[in-house]
Amino acid sequence: MKRGSLARNAIVDPTTNGECPLSQNSPKLNLPFLQPSQAQKHITHNEALRRLDLIVQLSVASINASTPPAVPAQGELYALGSTPIGDWSDHAGELAAWLDNDWHFITPKSGWRAWDQETNRLTIWDGSEWVEPPTKTQNLPGIGIATGHDMTNRLSVRAPATLLSHEGAGHQLKINKANAGETASLLFQSNWTGHAEMGLSGNTGFSIKVSPDGNSWSEALNFDPASGVVTGTAVQNSAYDTTAGRLMRADYGYGPGNLLGAVTQSGGTPTGAVIERGATPSGDFVRFADGTQICTASLDATTCTNTEGALYASSSEAWDFPAAFAAGTTPALSGSGGSIGRFIGFDGPTDTQVVYKVLSSASDATVLPPTAIAIGRWF
């Protein structure tokens, strides 16, 4: 044989330039070769075809099988697990094929793919077990689950519900935007028309917007990111805003926290509580946010023995109001002398005090305390 030529049944040994016999089987699928001068070549050929029939387009009845079926079908193929029993003993990890009323075994090579008929999924032999094919999960162009994705909706899910559960203690859903002027929000649609949106829309303040048609939008609530104060069409815009359905602001309305307290005003508009109560040694007072003030007192006890024309009277006394009325105003006064037949008279009231006497139609030395009430305005 000339140097460099190959006989059909020999290869050149590179170390000796001599010849050595060809392998009788293919290196990858272990298919038997037809040999020169071989008798009954059809047997070898049919063996190779049968092996090809089993492992090309490989499909197995089940993966990790351990127990041979009682009545296997001709050509039925199983991928054995790590602990097979019965006729499959000592063939862990191999392929078992039922042919001509006997089991035939094939050792898979790393990278072989098989369709698992039991689970309807593709598996790969990694050299020690059958595993799912590796899947690219980074920088995918998009994912559509039960629907299609597009370049805007790169993740699309069509389902009655979507579950995002915790890993460890909790779970966060993060929606990020490039800068303050962009949008990071949740949009709620009906028949593909937007009707509600919440998130960061054009700034860093959280807002909730609603729309009847997807075109005109009303910002119902907007939360200032610095102060947390809320504004929007769903909230009073002033103390005089009584639009039906709007939420009352704490500083524009009254409740248990500010109904009672110090009443104040600015230009006639209440700026404090609704009702204020107080007491001093000279009596009690009540102020209302509208400007009304009522002062009451139980005055010093006195007798009515001094003659005063046809009447008898006590000595003159001054009642200092427990809270001053508005400067320049004169309160309305009334009172009781302390018993039947006695009455109280007032003289020269000012915004801070009034002089009074207790009068009686008969001399009365009984020491009794009169009562008095003054009504006016505090502003």
C-alpha positions as CSV (number, residue, x, y, z in Angstrom):
1,M,0.0,0.0,0.0
2,K,1.3,3.5,-0.9
3,R,2.2,5.9,1.9
4,G,-0.8,8.1,2.7
5,S,-3.5,5.8,1.2
6,L,-6.1,4.1,3.5
7,A,-7.4,0.6,3.0
8,R,-11.0,0.2,3.7
9,N,-10.3,-2.0,6.7
10,A,-7.2,-0.2,8.1
11,I,-5.9,3.1,9.4
12,V,-2.4,4.5,9.5
13,D,-0.7,4.5,12.9
14,P,1.0,7.9,13.0
15,T,3.7,6.7,15.3
16,T,4.9,3.9,13.0
17,N,3.4,4.8,9.6
18,G,2.1,1.3,9.7
19,E,-1.5,0.1,9.6
20,C,-3.9,-1.0,12.3
21,P,-7.3,-2.5,12.1
22,L,-10.4,-0.2,11.8
23,S,-12.8,-0.1,14.8
24,Q,-15.8,-2.4,14.2
25,N,-18.2,0.2,15.7
26,S,-18.9,3.9,15.1
27,P,-17.4,6.2,17.8
28,K,-20.5,8.0,18.8
29,L,-23.6,5.8,18.4
30,N,-21.6,2.6,18.6
31,L,-23.2,1.3,15.4
32,P,-21.6,-1.9,14.0
33,F,-19.6,-1.5,10.7
34,L,-19.8,-3.9,7.8
35,Q,-16.4,-5.6,7.6
36,P,-14.6,-6.8,4.4
37,S,-15.3,-10.4,3.4
38,Q,-18.0,-10.5,6.2
39,A,-20.5,-13.3,5.9
40,Q,-24.2,-12.4,6.4
41,K,-23.6,-8.6,6.3
42,H,-27.3,-8.1,6.6
43,I,-27.2,-9.1,10.3
44,T,-24.7,-6.3,11.1
45,H,-26.6,-3.9,8.9
46,N,-29.9,-4.7,10.6
47,E,-28.3,-4.4,14.1
48,A,-27.2,-0.9,13.2
49,L,-30.6,0.0,11.8
50,R,-32.3,-1.3,15.0
51,R,-30.0,0.7,17.2
52,L,-30.7,3.8,15.1
53,D,-34.4,3.2,15.3
54,L,-34.1,3.3,19.1
55,I,-31.9,6.2,19.7
56,V,-32.5,8.6,16.8
57,Q,-35.5,10.9,17.7
58,L,-35.2,9.3,21.2
59,S,-38.6,9.0,23.0
60,V,-39.0,7.1,26.2
61,A,-42.0,5.9,28.1
62,S,-40.7,7.4,31.3
63,I,-37.7,8.8,32.9
64,N,-36.0,7.4,36.1
65,A,-38.0,4.1,35.7
66,S,-37.2,1.4,38.2
67,T,-39.7,-1.5,37.7
68,P,-40.1,-3.3,34.4
69,P,-43.6,-3.3,33.0
70,A,-45.5,-6.6,33.2
71,V,-46.4,-6.6,29.5
72,P,-44.1,-4.3,27.5
73,A,-44.8,-3.5,23.9
74,Q,-42.3,-4.2,21.1
75,G,-39.9,-1.4,20.9
76,E,-40.9,0.2,24.2
77,L,-38.0,2.2,25.7
78,Y,-37.4,3.3,29.2
79,A,-34.7,5.6,30.8
80,L,-33.7,3.8,33.9
81,G,-33.1,5.5,37.2
82,S,-30.4,4.9,39.9
83,T,-32.0,1.8,41.5
84,P,-33.8,-0.4,38.9
85,I,-35.0,-3.8,39.9
86,G,-35.9,-7.2,38.3
87,D,-34.7,-7.6,34.8
88,W,-33.3,-4.1,34.9
89,S,-30.9,-4.7,37.8
90,D,-27.3,-3.7,37.3
91,H,-28.4,-1.3,34.5
92,A,-28.8,1.9,36.4
93,G,-28.7,5.0,34.1
94,E,-29.1,2.9,30.9
95,L,-31.8,2.8,28.3
96,A,-33.9,-0.4,28.3
97,A,-35.6,-1.5,25.1
98,W,-38.0,-4.4,24.7
99,L,-37.1,-6.2,21.5
100,D,-37.9,-9.7,20.4
101,N,-39.2,-10.8,23.8
102,D,-36.1,-9.6,25.7
103,W,-34.6,-6.5,27.2
104,H,-31.8,-4.8,25.4
105,F,-29.7,-2.1,27.1
106,I,-28.0,1.0,25.7
107,T,-25.7,3.3,27.6
108,P,-26.6,7.0,26.8
109,K,-23.8,9.5,26.1
110,S,-23.7,13.0,27.6
111,G,-25.8,15.4,25.6
112,W,-28.4,12.9,24.3
113,R,-31.9,14.3,24.2
114,A,-35.0,12.3,25.0
115,W,-38.7,13.1,25.0
116,D,-40.4,12.0,28.2
117,Q,-43.8,10.6,27.2
118,E,-45.0,10.5,30.8
119,T,-44.5,14.3,31.5
120,N,-44.5,15.6,27.9
121,R,-41.2,17.4,28.3
122,L,-37.7,17.3,26.8
123,T,-34.8,16.0,28.9
124,I,-31.0,15.8,28.4
125,W,-28.6,13.2,29.8
126,D,-25.8,15.1,31.5
127,G,-23.6,12.1,32.1
128,S,-25.2,11.0,35.4
129,E,-28.9,11.9,35.2
130,W,-31.7,13.2,32.9
131,V,-32.2,16.9,33.4
132,E,-34.3,19.7,31.8
133,P,-32.4,21.5,29.0
134,P,-30.7,24.7,30.1
135,T,-32.9,27.7,29.4
136,K,-31.6,31.2,28.7
137,T,-33.0,33.6,31.4
138,Q,-30.9,36.7,30.9
139,N,-31.6,39.6,28.4
140,L,-34.6,37.9,26.8
141,P,-36.3,40.0,24.1
142,G,-39.6,39.3,25.9
143,I,-41.9,36.7,27.5
144,G,-45.5,36.0,26.8
145,I,-47.4,33.6,29.1
146,A,-50.6,32.4,27.4
147,T,-50.4,35.4,25.2
148,G,-47.8,37.3,23.0
149,H,-45.4,40.1,24.1
150,D,-44.4,43.1,22.1
151,M,-41.6,45.7,22.3
152,T,-43.7,47.8,24.8
153,N,-45.2,45.0,26.8
154,R,-42.2,42.8,26.9
155,L,-43.7,40.7,29.8
156,S,-47.3,39.7,29.0
157,V,-49.4,37.4,31.1
158,R,-52.9,36.3,30.2
159,A,-54.4,34.6,33.3
160,P,-57.3,35.0,35.9
161,A,-54.7,35.9,38.5
162,T,-51.0,36.5,39.1
163,L,-49.3,35.5,42.3
164,L,-46.1,37.1,43.6
165,S,-45.2,35.4,46.8
166,H,-42.5,36.0,49.5
167,E,-39.0,34.5,49.6
168,G,-38.1,34.7,53.2
169,A,-39.9,37.4,55.3
170,G,-41.6,39.4,52.5
171,H,-41.8,40.5,48.9
172,Q,-41.4,43.9,47.2
173,L,-42.7,44.9,43.7
174,K,-40.4,47.6,42.4
175,I,-41.4,50.0,39.6
176,N,-38.5,52.3,38.6
177,K,-38.3,55.3,36.3
178,A,-35.3,57.0,34.8
179,N,-35.7,60.4,36.3
180,A,-38.2,62.6,38.2
181,G,-40.0,63.8,35.0
182,E,-40.9,60.3,33.8
183,T,-43.7,57.9,35.0
184,A,-43.6,54.9,37.3
185,S,-47.2,53.8,37.9
186,L,-49.9,51.2,37.8
187,L,-52.6,51.7,35.2
188,F,-56.0,50.1,35.6
189,Q,-57.9,49.5,32.4
190,S,-61.4,48.4,31.3
191,N,-61.6,47.0,27.8
192,W,-58.1,48.4,27.2
193,T,-59.2,51.9,28.2
194,G,-57.4,53.5,31.2
195,H,-59.7,54.6,34.0
196,A,-57.4,54.8,37.1
197,E,-53.7,55.3,37.6
198,M,-51.5,55.5,40.7
199,G,-47.8,56.1,41.2
200,L,-45.2,58.7,40.3
201,S,-46.5,60.6,37.3
202,G,-44.2,63.3,36.1
203,N,-42.7,64.0,39.5
204,T,-41.8,62.3,42.8
205,G,-45.1,62.8,44.5
206,F,-47.4,59.8,44.8
207,S,-50.8,60.5,43.1
208,I,-54.0,58.7,42.2
209,K,-55.7,59.8,39.0
210,V,-59.1,58.7,37.5
211,S,-60.7,59.1,34.1
212,P,-64.1,58.5,32.6
213,D,-62.8,57.9,29.1
214,G,-59.0,57.4,29.2
215,N,-58.4,60.9,27.8
216,S,-59.4,63.4,30.4
217,W,-57.9,62.7,33.8
218,S,-58.6,64.1,37.3
219,E,-55.9,64.0,40.0
220,A,-58.0,62.8,42.9
221,L,-55.1,62.6,45.4
222,N,-51.6,63.9,45.4
223,F,-49.2,63.3,48.3
224,D,-46.4,65.8,48.7
225,P,-43.1,63.8,49.1
226,A,-41.6,66.2,51.6
227,S,-44.5,66.9,53.9
228,G,-46.9,64.1,53.2
229,V,-49.8,66.6,53.0
230,V,-52.5,65.5,50.6
231,T,-54.2,67.6,47.9
232,G,-56.4,66.9,44.9
233,T,-59.9,67.0,43.6
234,A,-61.1,64.5,46.3
235,V,-60.0,66.8,49.1
236,Q,-61.3,70.2,50.4
237,N,-59.3,73.0,48.8
238,S,-60.3,75.5,51.5
239,A,-62.2,75.8,54.7
240,Y,-65.2,77.0,52.8
241,D,-65.2,74.1,50.3
242,T,-68.3,72.1,50.9
243,T,-68.4,70.2,47.6
244,A,-70.4,67.0,48.1
245,G,-68.3,63.9,48.3
246,R,-64.9,65.6,49.1
247,L,-62.8,64.5,52.0
248,M,-62.5,67.0,54.8
249,R,-59.0,68.2,55.8
250,A,-58.2,68.1,59.5
251,D,-57.3,71.8,59.4
252,Y,-60.6,72.7,57.7
253,G,-62.9,70.7,59.8
254,Y,-63.6,69.8,63.4
255,G,-63.6,66.6,65.4
256,P,-62.8,65.3,68.9
257,G,-59.3,66.6,68.7
258,N,-60.1,70.2,68.0
259,L,-63.8,70.7,68.9
260,L,-62.9,71.9,72.4
261,G,-59.9,74.2,73.1
262,A,-58.8,77.7,72.6
263,V,-61.0,79.6,70.2
264,T,-59.2,82.0,67.9
265,Q,-60.0,83.9,64.7
266,S,-58.4,85.9,61.9
267,G,-60.5,88.5,60.2
268,G,-63.7,86.9,61.6
269,T,-62.7,83.4,60.4
270,P,-62.3,80.8,63.1
271,T,-58.7,79.5,63.3
272,G,-58.9,77.5,66.6
273,A,-61.4,75.3,68.4
274,V,-65.2,75.5,68.3
275,I,-65.9,75.9,72.0
276,E,-63.6,77.2,74.8
277,R,-64.5,76.9,78.5
278,G,-62.7,78.5,81.4
279,A,-63.0,79.5,85.1
280,T,-61.4,82.2,87.2
281,P,-62.1,83.3,90.9
282,S,-64.7,85.7,89.5
283,G,-66.8,83.1,87.6
284,D,-67.0,80.8,84.5
285,F,-67.0,81.7,80.8
286,V,-67.8,79.9,77.5
287,R,-66.6,81.2,74.2
288,F,-67.8,80.0,70.8
289,A,-66.0,80.1,67.5
290,D,-68.7,82.5,66.0
291,G,-67.7,85.2,68.6
292,T,-70.4,84.6,71.3
293,Q,-69.2,84.7,74.9
294,I,-71.2,83.9,78.0
295,C,-70.0,84.7,81.5
296,T,-71.7,83.4,84.7
297,A,-71.0,83.8,88.4
298,S,-72.3,83.1,91.9
299,L,-71.5,86.5,93.5
300,D,-70.7,87.3,97.1
301,A,-73.6,86.7,99.6
302,T,-75.3,89.9,100.9
303,T,-78.2,91.3,102.8
304,C,-80.9,93.8,101.7
305,T,-81.2,96.2,104.7
306,N,-80.2,99.5,103.2
307,T,-83.0,101.8,102.3
308,E,-83.1,103.1,98.8
309,G,-86.4,104.9,98.1
310,A,-89.3,102.5,98.4
311,L,-86.9,99.5,98.3
312,Y,-84.2,98.0,100.4
313,A,-80.8,97.3,98.9
314,S,-77.5,95.7,99.5
315,S,-74.3,97.7,99.2
316,S,-72.8,98.2,95.7
317,E,-70.4,95.6,94.5
318,A,-68.3,95.2,91.2
319,W,-68.3,92.0,89.2
320,D,-65.1,91.5,87.2
321,F,-66.0,89.3,84.2
322,P,-64.0,86.1,84.2
323,A,-63.2,86.8,80.5
324,A,-63.2,90.3,78.9
325,F,-65.7,91.0,76.1
326,A,-64.7,92.7,72.9
327,A,-63.4,96.2,73.6
328,G,-66.1,98.8,73.3
329,T,-69.0,96.4,73.6
330,T,-71.6,96.2,76.3
331,P,-72.8,92.7,77.3
332,A,-76.4,91.9,78.1
333,L,-76.9,91.2,81.8
334,S,-79.4,89.3,83.9
335,G,-79.4,87.6,87.3
336,S,-81.2,86.5,90.4
337,G,-81.2,88.0,93.9
338,G,-81.0,84.6,95.6
339,S,-84.6,84.2,96.7
340,I,-88.2,85.2,95.9
341,G,-88.7,88.9,96.4
342,R,-85.1,89.8,95.6
343,F,-83.7,90.9,92.3
344,I,-80.4,92.2,91.1
345,G,-79.8,95.5,89.4
346,F,-76.8,96.4,87.2
347,D,-75.2,99.8,86.6
348,G,-72.4,101.0,84.2
349,P,-71.4,97.8,82.5
350,T,-68.1,97.8,80.5
351,D,-66.3,95.2,78.6
352,T,-64.5,94.0,81.7
353,Q,-66.9,94.5,84.7
354,V,-70.3,95.7,86.0
355,V,-71.5,97.3,89.3
356,Y,-74.5,95.6,90.8
357,K,-76.9,95.8,93.8
358,V,-79.4,93.3,95.2
359,L,-82.8,94.9,95.8
360,S,-85.8,93.8,97.9
361,S,-89.3,95.2,98.5
362,A,-88.8,94.5,102.3
363,S,-85.9,94.7,104.6
364,D,-84.2,91.3,104.5
365,A,-81.1,90.6,106.7
366,T,-80.7,87.0,105.3
367,V,-77.3,86.6,103.8
368,L,-77.8,85.1,100.3
369,P,-75.5,84.9,97.2
370,P,-76.9,86.4,94.0
371,T,-76.2,84.9,90.5
372,A,-75.5,86.8,87.3
373,I,-75.0,86.1,83.6
374,A,-73.5,88.3,80.9
375,I,-73.8,87.6,77.2
376,G,-71.8,89.4,74.5
377,R,-69.0,88.9,71.9
378,W,-65.4,88.2,72.4
379,F,-64.4,89.7,69.0
